Amino acid sequence: MPDSQPQPSPSSSDPPSGPDEPGTLLLCGARLMDGRVVDVRLGAGRIEAVGTAGSLGTGRTTAPGAPVARVDLAGHLLLPAPAEPHAHGDTALSAEIDGPVPYDGQDVQRRFTEAALLQLGHGATALRSHVHVGDVQGLGALAAVLRARRALRGLVEVTAVAMPRLLTGVAGAEGLAMLRDAVKMGASVVGGCPDVDPDPAGYVEAVLDIASEHGCPVDLHTDADDPARLARLAAMAGGLRPGVTLGPCAGLARLPAPVASRAADQLAAAGVGVVALPQGGCGTVDGGGTAPVRLLRSAGVRVAAGSGALRDVSNPVGRGDPLEAAYLLASRDGVRAEDAYDAVSGAARAALGLPEVRVEAGFPAELLAVRGETLTGVLSLAYTRIVVHRGRVVARTSAVREFCGSATEVALDLPRQGRGKPFPGA
């Protein structure tokens, strides 16, 4: 996975500071969404200063003498980094495996780690992964995900959602015990899918009770195609802190408009957020389509967008790319580009309970630089990316586009994604 590994800036012989090293990172000549070209100084995991290009100094050290690493971001748009609010890391990258998904601990840890680094390379510096507990896998998959989380510390922030299959009746007793044990192990969010339980309301009640007992957020799967069930869920979840999130809620889009509008109002009144999956379903509930993002937003619901399945049987071509999710919201669902990007960045971070990020002094240094000049441009062609987590570069993806042997390219000085060596024989 070479594209997922931290690399030094080609504009400097000094590599970005490591996870335990003091130092300052200076991002030079970046363009912001408002059109300004700026330098951004990062230190101690936060944005220290934002100034006109060239105004933050050109030396190798700051005033107190701390070393400065420089990254040239000329030609890049600098954005708050995306976050992934709905991943399924325990089943990721399993589409080509014959038979059932293996839940061997080492295999789960390997696939989860590879998937997390893939999504980090796309720009997601935080992710929330739903993990199956109970049944055949017991707590093994969760243990593997928690090991991967520890190994990935400093690269990407990972939270795990414990997801039991059944929670009610005799059959659900084991799932209920597993859910409690999962929270004790380190799952920081409780969830699951009430749609598949014989008693959906009882399932939700059990999850909310455990969440209230441990002070955990709730993240539930539902297609949301039953308005009466959704109304009960909203009534039960209202006021729970630190909050309730539902996804993918694609069934809302199949309801009559007045019914869907009333359901959206109920979710907004209860303070329940929604995570849409514009890139495809996640297998747990798969009614097809995408949640009605504009309707939900107009009702005041906090709407984030996630990736869902990443190359498992429910979506063998899933990319796990937040910019693709934003692109689909803008191109297919008619969402403004700025709102579409907010769904995978600001709203996604809010869904994960993370602090807001702005390219302003004092905010967390969670950033994504993409080659391009405008947000619409980078949502269309977001090839070259530089990812900053906790104030240091943690991933870089570079792309070079050339047209070999073209006199027209030379005559018109057509733009390229990068300036690499000519093709052999060109």
N, C-alpha and C positions, 0 to 999 in steps of 0.2 A: 504494500500500500504506500508507494513512495509519495504520492500526492498528499497523503494525510500527515506526513511528518513535518515538524517545525523546520524551517530553513532560514538562513540569514538573508538579509536584504542584499540584492545584487549591487545596490548603490553604496554599500559600505562594507568595509572589511570587518567591522564589529558586528557580531551576531546579536540578536535581541537578548535581553537579559533572561536568565533562567528563572524557574519558579521560586528559588530561594535567594536569588541575587538581588542586591539593591541596584538602583540605577534608574535612568530615565529613558523613555523612548520618544523620539521626536518624529511625528508624521508630517512630511513636508509637501506642500503644494496640493493638498487635497481639495476637491470641490465639494461643497455642501449642497443640499437640496434647494436652498434659496439662491444658489448661483455664486456665492462667495468662494474665493480660493484662499485657503487658510493653512497655517501650520497648527498642529495639535500636539501639545506636550503631555505625556502620560507618566505617572509615577505612583507607586504604592497601590496599583490596581485601580486608580481613578484618573479622570481627566484633570490635569492641573491647570492648563491654560489653553485658550484658543485665540489666535491672533492672525492678523494679515500675513500672507505668505512672506517669509523672510524676517518677520518681526520678533521671533522667539529665539534668535541667536543662531550662530553658525559654528560655535565651538564644540569641542568634544566633551566638555564637562559643564555642569551647572555651577551656579555660584558656590554651593557648599563643596564642590569638587567631586560630586557623584558622576560616574561615566554616563555618556549619552550615546545611545544607538540611534541611527537615523534611517528612516525608510522613505524613499522618494515615491510619493503618490500622485505625481503629475499625471493627468489623464484619467484619474480614478474618482469615482463618486464615493464619499465616505458616509456611511449609514450606521445607525444603531444596529447591533448584530441581531439576527433572527434568533428565535428559540423554537424548539420542537415540542409542542404540547401534547402530541398523541402519537407515540411510537409503539411498536410491538417488537422489542429487541429479542425476546426469547424465541420468536419464530422467524426472525429476519434471515434472509439469505438461505432459505431452505427450499425454495421452489423446485430445484433440480434434484432434491434428495428423493430416492425411491421409497415409497411407503410413508408411514407416519413420521412426523417431525421428531427427531431424537431429542430426548431431554437429558442426555448424559451431561454432567456438569461441565466438563472441559469443552464439549462441543458448544453448549449454550454460551459459555464465557467467550469462546473464540468468535462465534458469529455475532454476539452482542457487541464485542469490542470493535470488530471490523465495521459493523453497521454504524456505531457511534462515531468512529473516525471518518467514515464516509460522509455522514451528516455534518460533522465538524468542518470537513473540507468544503461543504456547500455554504457554511457560514453559521450554523447553529451552535452557539457556545453553551447552551443549556438544553436538556431534553428530559422529558417525562416518558417513561416506558411502562406500559401495562404488562404485567407478568402473571401467567397462570399459576395458581396455587391449588393444592388439593388434587384429587383423582390420582392418576398414575404418577404424575410428576411430583406430588407431595410439595415439599418446600425446596427441592433440589434446584429448580430453575431460578427461584428467587435468590438462593445462596450464590449461584453462579453470577447472577446480575450484580449482586452486592460486591462480589470480589472484583468484577470488572469495574464497578464504580470506583473502588479504591485505587485500582491501577490507573484509571483515567483522570484522577484528581490532578488539577493543574492544567489539563487540556480542555475538559468539558465538564460541566456540572450536571450530574445525573440524579434523578429521583425515580423511585420505583413505586408503582401502584400495584398493590396486591389484588388479584382478580380471581375470586373463587367462582365455580360454576353454579352450584346450588347453595342456598342458605336456609331454606324452610323445610319443615317436615322432617321425617326420619332421615331421608336421603341428604338433607342439608346440614345435619348435625356435624358431620365431619368437616364440611366446608366452613362452618361457623368457627369451629375450633382452629382450623388452619388459618383463618383470617386473623384471629387473635394472636396466634403464634407468629404470623408474618409481620405484624406490627411490632411485636417484641424483638424480632430479628433485625428490623431496620427498614421495613417498608414504611415510607413516610406519608403515603396516601392510600386510602382504601377505596375500592371500586368494585367492578364486576358488571354483570349484564342482567338486570331484572327481567328483561324480555324473555329469557329462556327458563326462568324459574316458574313452577306451577303457581306460585303466589307472588306476583311482582311487587305488590304493595308490602308484603311481609319481608321480601328481600331488601327493599329500600329501607324499611324500618330497621332491619338488623344492621345494615351498613351505617346508617346514621347514628344508631346507638353506639357502635364501636368507635365511630369517628368522634362523637361527642365525649366519650369516655377518655380517649387518648389525645384529644385536641388536634385531630388530623383533618386535612382537606378530604373532600370526596370527589371522585371522578368516575362517573358511571357511563356505560355504553347503553344507548337506546336508539332505536330507529325513530322514535317519537311519532309513530303513525296512528297512535290511539290517543285522541285528545282527552278523554276522561282519565286515562291512566296518567297522562302527562300533567293534568291539572292536580291530581292527587299527589304526584311526586313534587310538584312545585310547592304545594301547600305544606307538605312534610318538611321540605328542605329550607323553606324560608327562614332567614335569620340565623342559620347555622354558620358559625365561624370556626375556621378560617375560610369557608366557602365551599360551594358545590358547582361542579362543572359537568355538563352532559355532552355526549357526542356519539355518533356523527350527526344524528337528528335529521337525516335526509328525508325521512317520512313526512316531515312538516311540509315539504314542498309538494307532496302529493295530496294534501288535504285541500278542501275548498278554501278559497282565499279568506272569507270571513272567519272560518274556524281556525285557520293557521294564524291569523292576526290576533284573535282572542288568546290563543295559546302563547304567542310571543309576548303579549301584554302580561300574562300570568307569570311567565319566566322572569320578565323584567322586574315585576313587583316583588318577586321572591329573591331577587339578587342572584339568580342562577345564570352562569355563563354557558356558552355553547362553543364547542370546537368543531368546525366543519372540516371535511376531508375532500377537498376538490380534486385530488389526484387519484381518488378511488377509495374503496371501502377497506375494511380491516378484517373481514372474515367473521368477527364476533356477531355483528349485525350487518347484513349486506342487502338492503332493499334497493340499492342503486340510487344514483343521483347525488346531489349535494344539498345541504341545508339552505333554506332561502335567506342568504346572508343579508341582502338589502332590507328585507322585511324585518328581520330580527334587529338589525342595527337601528332602523327607524323606530322600533318599539322601545329602544333603550337597552337592549340586551348586549352585554359584552361578548363580542364574537371574535374568536381566534381561529386560525387555520393551521392544520397539521398535515402530516404526510400519511398516517395510517400504515398500511402494510408496505414493507420494503422487501420486494422480491421473495415473498412466500406464496403459498398456493392461492391465496385470495387476490393477489396482485403480483404476478410473476415479473412484471416490468416496473414495479414501484421504484422511484428514484430517491425518495427521502430528501427532496430539494425544496427548501422553503420558498426560494424565488420562483420555482415553477408553480407552487401553490398560489403565490400572489399573482403570477401571470395568468393562471386559469381564472381566478376570481375577477381579474380585470377584463380579460378577453372574452370569457364565456358568460360570466354572470353580471357584467355591466357595472362592477364596482370601480370607483375611482382608483387610479394607480396608488395614490397616497394612502387611501383607506385599505387597499389590498395589501400594501406592504406593512401597514400597521397591524393587520391581522396576523402576520407571521413574526412581528417584532414586538411592538409595544403591548398589544393585546395578548399575545402569546406569553410574554414575560409576566403580565398581570395574572394570567390564568395559572401560572406556576408559582405565584406568590413572590416573584422577584422584583427588585426595585426598578423604577423607570430608568431608561437610558436616553439621554440627549447628548448631542455633540456640543456640550457646554461644560465649563469648569465646574468641578464638584461631583459630576455624575460618574457612575461606574465605567471603566474603560473596557466595555464590551462592544466591539466595533467590527464592521465589515466594509472593506474597500473593494469596489467592483470597477473594472475598466469601463468607462463611459462618462457621459456628461449630464445625463438626465435620468430620472427614475424610470420613465417609460422606456428609455433606451436600454437600461441595464436589465429591466424585466424582460425585454425582448431578446437580448444577446448577452447573457451574464456568464461569460466564459472565464475570464481572468479574475481571481478573487484572492484577497489577503484577509485573514481572520485574526482578530485580536481578542484575547481572553485574559482578564485580570492584568491588563496593561502590557502584554507581550504578544508577539506574533506566534501563533500556534499552528497555523496551517497556511499553505500557499498553493494555489492552482494556477498554472500559467498556460496560455494558449497562443499559438502563433498561426495566423492565416496568411498564406502566400499564394499568388497565382503565377505559376511557373511559366517563364518565357513569354510574358505578355508585354508587348510594346505599349499597349494602352495604359497599363498600370503605371509605367514609368512616366509617360507623357502627361497623365492627369494627376500624378502623385496621389493615387487612391489610398485611403487609410487601410492600415492593417491592424490586427489584434496585437501584434508584437513585431519586433525586428530581430529575426533569427538569421542563421546562416542560410545561404541559398541551397536549394535542393542539389544533391549530387548530379552533375551533368547538365545543370540548368544553364 
